[in-house]
Amino acid sequence: METVAASVSILGRTYKLRVAAEDEEALRKAADAIDTQAKNYGNMYAYNDHQDLLAMVALTQITQLTKIQNSLRYKDTDLAQKLQSIDSVLDGILHPV
């Protein structure tokens, strides 16, 4: 796996990282999204320092991720039940009693 040096800026602070070449674009987009969302929170709410803004971004993003994971878990369970039902029907057709 080839790694590349990447620099991203979040709230005026530069972070230098080494990432897999195929992850560089996603890293840059993520840093831009964090920066934008933190600046938006800064414009909407009073804050003591940038850590407060970053904590709000982290909380918002992890909340959304948790909702997505729960939704996927439900869909996986629902899909497994439907496949099991189809399997039972096919088994009855292929192996009649």
TORKOL-4160 file (C-alpha; in steps of 0.2 Angstrom, whole numbers, padded with zeros to 4 digits, m for minus):
97
<pt num="1" X="0000" Y="0000" Z="0000"/>
<pt num="2" X="0008" Y="0016" Z="m0006"/>
<pt num="3" X="0006" Y="0031" Z="0007"/>
<pt num="4" X="0007" Y="0049" Z="0003"/>
<pt num="5" X="0010" Y="0065" Z="0013"/>
<pt num="6" X="m0006" Y="0075" Z="0015"/>
<pt num="7" X="m0009" Y="0092" Z="0024"/>
<pt num="8" X="m0026" Y="0097" Z="0029"/>
<pt num="9" X="m0032" Y="0113" Z="0037"/>
<pt num="10" X="m0046" Y="0113" Z="0050"/>
<pt num="11" X="m0050" Y="0130" Z="0059"/>
<pt num="12" X="m0034" Y="0138" Z="0054"/>
<pt num="13" X="m0023" Y="0124" Z="0060"/>
<pt num="14" X="m0013" Y="0113" Z="0048"/>
<pt num="15" X="m0012" Y="0094" Z="0051"/>
<pt num="16" X="0002" Y="0084" Z="0041"/>
<pt num="17" X="m0002" Y="0066" Z="0039"/>
<pt num="18" X="0003" Y="0051" Z="0029"/>
<pt num="19" X="m0011" Y="0041" Z="0022"/>
<pt num="20" X="m0015" Y="0028" Z="0009"/>
<pt num="21" X="m0014" Y="0036" Z="m0008"/>
<pt num="22" X="m0032" Y="0030" Z="m0011"/>
<pt num="23" X="m0038" Y="0038" Z="0005"/>
<pt num="24" X="m0031" Y="0055" Z="0001"/>
<pt num="25" X="m0046" Y="0062" Z="m0008"/>
<pt num="26" X="m0058" Y="0056" Z="0006"/>
<pt num="27" X="m0047" Y="0063" Z="0019"/>
<pt num="28" X="m0047" Y="0080" Z="0011"/>
<pt num="29" X="m0066" Y="0080" Z="0009"/>
<pt num="30" X="m0068" Y="0075" Z="0027"/>
<pt num="31" X="m0056" Y="0089" Z="0033"/>
<pt num="32" X="m0066" Y="0102" Z="0022"/>
<pt num="33" X="m0083" Y="0096" Z="0029"/>
<pt num="34" X="m0076" Y="0097" Z="0047"/>
<pt num="35" X="m0069" Y="0114" Z="0044"/>
<pt num="36" X="m0085" Y="0120" Z="0036"/>
<pt num="37" X="m0097" Y="0113" Z="0050"/>
<pt num="38" X="m0086" Y="0119" Z="0064"/>
<pt num="39" X="m0086" Y="0137" Z="0056"/>
<pt num="40" X="m0105" Y="0136" Z="0054"/>
<pt num="41" X="m0106" Y="0131" Z="0073"/>
<pt num="42" X="m0095" Y="0146" Z="0077"/>
<pt num="43" X="m0106" Y="0158" Z="0068"/>
<pt num="44" X="m0122" Y="0151" Z="0076"/>
<pt num="45" X="m0116" Y="0148" Z="0094"/>
<pt num="46" X="m0105" Y="0156" Z="0107"/>
<pt num="47" X="m0089" Y="0146" Z="0111"/>
<pt num="48" X="m0074" Y="0147" Z="0122"/>
<pt num="49" X="m0062" Y="0139" Z="0110"/>
<pt num="50" X="m0061" Y="0129" Z="0094"/>
<pt num="51" X="m0061" Y="0113" Z="0104"/>
<pt num="52" X="m0079" Y="0117" Z="0108"/>
<pt num="53" X="m0083" Y="0118" Z="0090"/>
<pt num="54" X="m0074" Y="0102" Z="0086"/>
<pt num="55" X="m0083" Y="0093" Z="0100"/>
<pt num="56" X="m0100" Y="0098" Z="0092"/>
<pt num="57" X="m0094" Y="0092" Z="0075"/>
<pt num="58" X="m0089" Y="0076" Z="0082"/>
<pt num="59" X="m0105" Y="0073" Z="0092"/>
<pt num="60" X="m0116" Y="0078" Z="0076"/>
<pt num="61" X="m0106" Y="0066" Z="0065"/>
<pt num="62" X="m0106" Y="0051" Z="0077"/>
<pt num="63" X="m0124" Y="0053" Z="0080"/>
<pt num="64" X="m0127" Y="0052" Z="0061"/>
<pt num="65" X="m0116" Y="0037" Z="0060"/>
<pt num="66" X="m0125" Y="0028" Z="0074"/>
<pt num="67" X="m0142" Y="0031" Z="0066"/>
<pt num="68" X="m0135" Y="0024" Z="0049"/>
<pt num="69" X="m0128" Y="0009" Z="0058"/>
<pt num="70" X="m0144" Y="0006" Z="0067"/>
<pt num="71" X="m0154" Y="0007" Z="0051"/>
<pt num="72" X="m0142" Y="m0004" Z="0042"/>
<pt num="73" X="m0143" Y="m0017" Z="0056"/>
<pt num="74" X="m0162" Y="m0017" Z="0055"/>
<pt num="75" X="m0161" Y="m0019" Z="0036"/>
<pt num="76" X="m0149" Y="m0033" Z="0037"/>
<pt num="77" X="m0160" Y="m0042" Z="0049"/>
<pt num="78" X="m0176" Y="m0039" Z="0038"/>
<pt num="79" X="m0166" Y="m0045" Z="0023"/>
<pt num="80" X="m0161" Y="m0061" Z="0032"/>
<pt num="81" X="m0178" Y="m0064" Z="0037"/>
<pt num="82" X="m0185" Y="m0062" Z="0019"/>
<pt num="83" X="m0171" Y="m0073" Z="0012"/>
<pt num="84" X="m0175" Y="m0086" Z="0025"/>
<pt num="85" X="m0193" Y="m0086" Z="0020"/>
<pt num="86" X="m0189" Y="m0087" Z="0002"/>
<pt num="87" X="m0177" Y="m0102" Z="0006"/>
<pt num="88" X="m0192" Y="m0111" Z="0015"/>
<pt num="89" X="m0203" Y="m0109" Z="0000"/>
<pt num="90" X="m0190" Y="m0115" Z="m0012"/>
<pt num="91" X="m0186" Y="m0129" Z="m0001"/>
<pt num="92" X="m0204" Y="m0134" Z="0000"/>
<pt num="93" X="m0205" Y="m0134" Z="m0019"/>
<pt num="94" X="m0189" Y="m0143" Z="m0022"/>
<pt num="95" X="m0192" Y="m0156" Z="m0008"/>
<pt num="96" X="m0211" Y="m0159" Z="m0006"/>
<pt num="97" X="m0216" Y="m0170" Z="0009"/>
